[in-house]
Amino acid sequence: MAKNADKDSKAKDKAKKGKEKGGAEPALGSSIATHPRARGSVRRVKGWAGVAGFAIAAVLSLQASVPLFQVGVRALAAGVVGYLIAWWFGVLIWRHLIVAEQRVVYEELERRRAEASEEKPAEAQPVPG
């Protein structure tokens, strides 16, 4: 009985490892997470905005003679809010940039196809003479 339980648990562990190593298929299409520049850019913006919100709230609270514990609480809250706002704006901006990049690539491909289709009939026609 114990041997069967061990076999079942080992089979479940193998199934979990397979899923972790890439068993799930990646989503088709483009996303911010798979874009080479967007992920790093959003990450940097989130970090700097969080630090800036923390620092600004701390300085303003200290200038207002707020007790030190309240300075820390306000600074942490402002840092989290700055982080979330920067994340939202970063994702919003990169969505538009990715769509624009895809549109440019699509238009370039269409232009190349049009040029190729114009050249082929000209080459196929016999030269009068």
Secondary structure, 3 states (H helix, E strand, C coil): CHHHHHHHHHHHHHHHHHHHHHHCCCCCCCCCCCCCCHHHHHHHHHHHHHHHHHHHHHHHHHHCCCCHHHHHHHHHHHHHHHHHHHHHHHHHHHHHHHHHHHHHHHHHHHHHHHHHHHHHHHHHCCCCC
